[in-house]
Amino acid sequence: MPVTKETVLLEGVLKGAGHERKCRVKALRHSTYADECATPTCFSYSRCQIEDVDDFPDGDYEVEFDAHRVAVTKKAGRYFLRCG
C-alpha cells in the first residue's frame, strides 16, 4: 500500500486542567492508499505541534484534531508530546 506524507495545519481543541480552547496543530499527515485507489483509505499523524501560545498553566493536556487525540504536557510555556 502506497503512503504519502505532507505537513498540514489543522484546527484542534486543547483541553485539560479545567481549561479548553481552539488551537492550530501542525502535523505530518500520512495518507495510506489501497492498491490503485485514488483516495486515501486512512490517515495517521506524527510530529504534532501546537502552533499558537496561551496563558494556560504548565501541566497535562489533550489536543483533539481530525478525530485524533494526542496527550501533551505544557512545560515552561511550550507543549510537548507526552510519552507513556
C-alpha positions in Angstrom: 0.0 0.0 0.0 1.4 3.4 -1.0 1.8 6.1 1.7 2.2 9.8 1.1 3.4 12.3 3.7 2.7 16.0 3.9 2.9 18.7 6.6 -0.6 20.1 7.3 -2.1 22.8 9.6 -5.3 21.7 11.3 -7.8 23.2 13.7 -7.9 21.5 17.1 -9.2 21.7 20.6 -6.9 21.8 23.6 -8.4 20.6 26.9 -7.2 19.9 30.4 -6.7 21.4 33.9 -10.1 23.0 33.7 -9.2 24.8 30.5 -10.4 24.5 26.9 -9.6 26.5 23.7 -9.3 26.2 20.0 -5.8 25.8 18.6 -3.8 25.2 15.5 -1.9 21.9 15.2 0.9 21.4 12.7 1.4 17.7 11.9 2.9 15.4 9.4 0.0 13.5 7.8 0.5 10.0 6.5 -2.1 9.1 3.8 -2.4 5.4 3.1 -3.9 4.3 -0.3 -5.2 0.9 -1.2 -3.9 -0.5 -4.4 -4.8 1.7 -7.4 -7.3 3.7 -5.3 -7.3 7.5 -5.9 -8.5 8.5 -2.4 -6.7 7.6 0.9 -8.2 4.7 2.9 -6.8 6.1 6.2 -4.8 8.9 7.7 -2.3 8.9 10.6 -0.3 11.7 12.1 3.1 12.3 13.6 5.3 15.2 14.7 2.3 17.0 16.1 2.9 20.5 17.4 0.6 23.2 18.8 1.3 26.3 16.8 -0.1 29.1 19.0 0.5 30.3 22.5 -1.7 30.8 25.5 -1.7 31.6 29.2 -2.6 28.1 30.4 -0.6 26.8 33.4 2.0 24.1 33.0 0.5 20.6 33.2 -1.0 17.7 31.3 -3.4 18.4 28.4 -5.0 16.6 25.5 -5.4 18.0 22.0 -8.0 16.7 19.6 -8.0 17.2 15.8 -9.4 15.4 12.8 -10.9 12.7 15.1 -7.4 12.0 16.7 -6.4 12.7 20.3 -2.8 13.4 21.4 -1.6 13.7 25.0 0.6 16.7 25.6 2.4 18.3 28.5 3.0 22.1 28.9 6.3 22.9 30.5 7.9 26.4 30.6 5.2 27.7 28.2 5.8 25.0 25.5 3.7 21.9 24.6 5.5 18.6 24.2 4.1 15.1 23.3 3.5 13.1 26.4 5.1 9.6 26.3 3.8 6.6 28.2 
